[in-house]
Amino acid sequence: MPNQSRRGVDHRLPVVLVATPNLEAEAWERNPARERLDGRFEVKVFHSPALALEVSQDIKALGGEVTLFLSDMLTEGNDVIDFIAALNRDWPGADIHLFDAVEGRVIFSEPREPGSDQPAAIRIESNGHETIDPDLVLRMVEHYLPGSVSDRKA
């Protein structure tokens, strides 16, 4: 799967890591959502959160930036906490969105500070049984990074 390669990441662009068994590289490459993100973000799709984490460490070593992590693969409590701790250690400014696509429930949500205008750094929400596809990746980037793609034509 070409998008799983640890090579070929454009480290000049902010990187969005996607860990899901449901989105194939071919589906991502032929979807118009990809075109809306091209030139603004490098989106890398992995079939393993562990591999996504390894690549995020490679990106850091090369001076790049991870800005968002999306996954529907982490549902066990300890796995969630361990993964958040590891990713947040390297990327404290990155948003993390974990979907519980199996049970459709909220796993964990970090509350905002009272009176703060800043969003929570980590948000894990339920989207029912929605699985990750290119349109959902685009919607999540637009949600977490507003204005970053809205002026691009579809």
C-alpha positions as CSV (number, residue, x, y, z in Angstrom):
1,M,0.0,0.0,0.0
2,P,1.8,3.1,-1.2
3,N,0.4,5.5,1.4
4,Q,1.7,3.2,4.2
5,S,5.3,3.8,3.1
6,R,7.5,5.5,5.6
7,R,9.1,7.3,2.7
8,G,7.7,9.9,0.5
9,V,6.2,12.2,3.2
10,D,6.4,15.8,2.2
11,H,7.7,17.1,5.5
12,R,7.2,20.7,4.5
13,L,3.4,20.2,4.8
14,P,1.5,19.5,8.0
15,V,0.7,15.8,8.1
16,V,-2.6,14.2,8.9
17,L,-2.3,10.6,10.0
18,V,-5.2,8.2,9.4
19,A,-5.2,4.7,11.0
20,T,-8.1,2.6,9.7
21,P,-8.6,-0.8,8.0
22,N,-11.5,0.7,5.9
23,L,-9.8,3.3,3.7
24,E,-7.6,1.9,0.9
25,A,-5.0,4.1,-0.7
26,E,-6.7,3.7,-4.1
27,A,-10.0,5.0,-2.7
28,W,-8.2,8.0,-1.2
29,E,-6.2,8.8,-4.4
30,R,-9.3,8.9,-6.7
31,N,-11.6,10.9,-4.4
32,P,-12.2,14.7,-4.9
33,A,-11.7,15.2,-1.2
34,R,-8.0,14.5,-1.7
35,E,-7.7,17.3,-4.2
36,R,-9.1,19.8,-1.7
37,L,-6.3,18.8,0.7
38,D,-3.4,18.6,-1.8
39,G,-0.9,21.3,-1.3
40,R,-2.1,22.1,2.2
41,F,-1.7,18.7,4.0
42,E,0.0,15.4,3.5
43,V,-2.5,12.7,4.4
44,K,-1.0,9.3,5.2
45,V,-3.2,6.2,5.6
46,F,-2.1,3.3,7.8
47,H,-3.7,-0.1,8.7
48,S,-2.1,0.1,12.2
49,P,-2.0,2.9,14.8
50,A,1.5,1.6,15.8
51,L,2.8,2.2,12.3
52,A,1.2,5.7,12.3
53,L,3.0,6.4,15.6
54,E,6.3,5.2,14.2
55,V,5.9,7.4,11.2
56,S,5.0,10.4,13.4
57,Q,8.3,10.0,15.1
58,D,10.2,9.9,11.8
59,I,8.4,13.1,10.8
60,K,9.5,14.7,14.0
61,A,13.1,13.6,13.4
62,L,13.0,15.3,10.0
63,G,11.5,18.6,11.3
64,G,8.0,18.0,10.0
65,E,4.7,18.5,11.8
66,V,1.8,16.2,12.6
67,T,-1.4,18.2,13.0
68,L,-4.2,15.7,13.3
69,F,-4.6,12.0,14.0
70,L,-7.8,10.2,13.0
71,S,-8.5,6.5,13.7
72,D,-11.4,4.0,14.2
73,M,-9.0,1.3,15.4
74,L,-8.5,2.1,19.1
75,T,-11.4,1.0,21.4
76,E,-9.7,-0.6,24.4
77,G,-9.3,1.7,27.3
78,N,-5.6,1.0,28.0
79,D,-4.8,1.2,24.3
80,V,-6.5,4.6,24.0
81,I,-4.7,6.1,27.0
82,D,-1.3,4.6,26.0
83,F,-1.7,5.8,22.4
84,I,-2.8,9.3,23.4
85,A,0.1,9.6,25.9
86,A,2.6,8.6,23.2
87,L,1.3,10.8,20.4
88,N,0.7,13.8,22.7
89,R,4.2,13.6,24.0
90,D,5.6,14.2,20.5
91,W,2.7,16.3,19.2
92,P,1.1,18.3,22.1
93,G,-0.6,20.7,19.6
94,A,-2.1,18.0,17.4
95,D,-5.8,17.2,17.5
96,I,-6.7,13.5,18.0
97,H,-10.0,12.1,17.0
98,L,-10.8,8.5,17.7
99,F,-14.1,7.0,16.4
100,D,-15.7,4.1,18.2
101,A,-17.1,2.7,15.0
102,V,-18.1,-0.6,16.7
103,E,-20.2,0.5,19.6
104,G,-20.8,4.1,18.8
105,R,-20.1,5.5,22.2
106,V,-17.9,8.2,23.7
107,I,-14.7,6.7,25.0
108,F,-13.0,9.7,26.4
109,S,-13.4,13.5,26.2
110,E,-11.0,16.1,27.6
111,P,-13.1,19.0,28.8
112,R,-12.3,22.6,28.0
113,E,-11.1,24.8,30.8
114,P,-14.0,26.9,32.2
115,G,-14.1,30.2,30.3
116,S,-11.5,29.2,27.8
117,D,-12.0,29.9,24.1
118,Q,-9.4,27.3,23.2
119,P,-10.8,23.9,22.1
120,A,-9.7,20.8,24.0
121,A,-6.4,19.4,22.7
122,I,-7.8,15.9,22.6
123,R,-11.3,15.1,21.6
124,I,-12.6,11.6,21.2
125,E,-16.2,11.4,20.1
126,S,-18.7,9.0,18.9
127,N,-20.0,9.3,15.3
128,G,-22.2,6.2,15.6
129,H,-21.1,3.5,13.1
130,E,-19.4,5.9,10.7
131,T,-16.2,4.6,9.2
132,I,-13.4,6.6,7.8
133,D,-13.6,7.5,4.2
134,P,-12.0,10.4,2.2
135,D,-15.0,12.7,2.7
136,L,-14.9,12.2,6.4
137,V,-11.2,12.9,6.4
138,L,-11.9,16.2,4.6
139,R,-14.7,17.1,7.1
140,M,-12.5,16.3,10.1
141,V,-9.7,18.5,8.7
142,E,-12.1,21.3,8.1
143,H,-13.5,20.9,11.6
144,Y,-10.2,20.7,13.5
145,L,-8.3,23.1,11.2
146,P,-11.0,25.6,10.1
147,G,-10.2,27.8,7.2
148,S,-7.3,25.5,6.0
149,V,-9.2,24.1,3.0
150,S,-12.5,26.1,2.8
151,D,-11.1,28.5,0.1
152,R,-10.1,25.6,-2.2
153,K,-12.5,24.5,-4.9
154,A,-13.7,21.0,-4.9
